[in-house]
Amino acid sequence: MQLSLTQKIIIVTGGAKGIGLGIVKVLAEENAIPFIVGRNEKDNIKAVEELKAIGKEAHQVAADLTKPEDCKKAVEAVIAKFGRIDGLVNNAGVNDGVGLENGNYEDFAASLHKNLVHYYLMAQHALPYLKESKGAIVNIGSKTAETGQGGTSAYAASNGGRNALTREWAVELLKYSIRVNAVIVAECYTPLYETWINTFENKEEKLAAITKNIPLENRMTTAEEIANMVVFLLSEKSSHTTGQIIYVDGGYTHLDRSI
């Protein structure tokens, strides 16, 4: 897309798989240098080696982002290697099914750490360096913040929080020319999504029932389509866009399902 991201250092949490990996690949195509932050070092290294095999640079650090000290450690690793940060993509999280009827306080609180608290901590630790670079933040969110899903109170609450933080940070960071936006995902066929589909006996029918309700072309959004929007929002091509919550979902969240 020629977005002038060459040699820009971009942190991507959860960048070894699924949507995160899609973002990392598009960043690499734009000649940025993605820095993967993920819990599983083997997965991180595999993603880095995959990019190196095609002549692209990427780096990784293993971190359990549910631990505040690991959030700090991850940012410190990036600074130790490059001395700067040009962008942050908060992406890591999991729809862990902590509901109201069958949930409990401990699981609810733990889910907030898995899905929301580290968004705040990663941004806070990266902020001094984003001030220097006038970098951008992109938060990945889910349609569940608006549509609900049932049986996933903690995940829905976390995504509502991600949207709120996006607009809050956009206001707070105006004085530093740091732009903050969110990209919202509805139905994207990631490895985690496939695992969920495989829990159904009639998985083909279940998948067909979902895709028929996606207005644009009755198909899943691809990780690359989400990544393209994320990378655009990280670039100077979106230089006057901030505080926006953008749905890359084929119209699933807002268009009339009878279309």
Secondary structure, DSSP 4 states (H G I P E B T S, - for coil): ---S-TT-EEEEETTTSHHHHHHHHHHHHTT-EEEEEES-HHHHHHHHHHHHTTT---EEEE--TTSHHHHHHHHHHHHHHHS---EEEE---------SSS--HHHHHHHHIIIIIHHHHHHHHHHHHHHHHT-EEEEEEETHHHH--SS-HHHHHHHHHHHHHHHHHHHHTGGGT-EEEEEEESSB--HHHHHHHTTSTTHHHHHHHHHTT-TTTTSPBPHHHHHHHHHHHHSGGGTT--S-EEE-STTTTTS-TT-
